[in-house]
Amino acid sequence: MYTRQVADHIAHPRNVGQLESPSGVGDVTNEVCLDRIRLTIRVDGERLTDAKVQAQGCPPTIAAASMLTELIIGRSLAEAQSLTRKDVVESLGRLPAAKMHCASLAIDALRAAIEDIKR
């Protein structure tokens, strides 16, 4: 049912935890299924230098959150801001149609963290 990439991120999630004194925090919850992603990011200049994530919910939410951190670390803020749900899904190989909201939740957490920096 899940791709090798999804299974690997479920079994071995990357960058789990929370940064101390982050530049931005994105904390989002899917109101339907109650999956939650809390993303903390650190920015140096215009580059994302570190990210940590705490994800609660179904396994694909954990995989999407984990993959998101790998996608954003080292990117500029502009590059990170241009990422979409499709980028997360493609990096994971694919997600079942009923689990596409997991990738959307990850992107929502990223957008919220970037907005937090701007405040």
C-alpha positions, -999 to 999 in steps of 0.1 A, spaced: 0 0 0 28 25 8 59 31 -12 94 22 1 100 59 8 68 63 28 75 31 48 111 43 55 99 77 68 72 60 89 98 36 104 126 61 107 112 97 108 138 124 103 144 156 123 120 147 150 117 171 179 116 208 185 143 235 180 152 257 209 146 294 200 133 288 165 130 315 139 95 303 131 68 278 143 40 263 123 15 243 143 -15 230 123 -42 205 128 -65 188 103 -99 195 118 -114 164 102 -90 137 113 -72 157 141 -37 149 126 -13 175 138 21 188 127 43 212 146 72 224 126 100 246 141 125 262 117 157 281 119 166 307 94 201 323 89 198 352 65 175 339 38 183 302 42 166 275 62 194 260 82 175 236 104 140 221 110 125 198 135 90 183 135 65 167 158 38 149 141 8 131 155 -17 111 135 -18 85 108 15 70 94 14 90 62 12 123 82 44 113 100 60 104 67 49 137 51 62 157 80 95 139 80 100 143 43 91 180 45 121 186 68 144 169 43 130 190 15 134 224 33 167 222 51 193 241 31 168 259 9 162 296 7 130 309 22 117 317 -14 125 281 -25 108 266 6 78 289 1 73 276 -34 71 240 -24 37 224 -28 18 193 -18 28 177 -51 65 181 -42 60 162 -9 40 135 -26 65 131 -54 94 129 -29 75 101 -11 68 82 -44 31 86 -39 3 86 -13 -31 69 -15 -58 93 -27 -74 92 8 -41 104 24 -33 133 2 -44 156 30 -13 145 49 10 162 24 -13 193 25 -10 194 62 28 194 60 28 223 35 3 242 58 28 238 87 56 251 65 35 281 54 25 288 90 62 287 101 72 311 74 44 335 82 55 333 119 89 346 108 74 375 90 55 387 121 
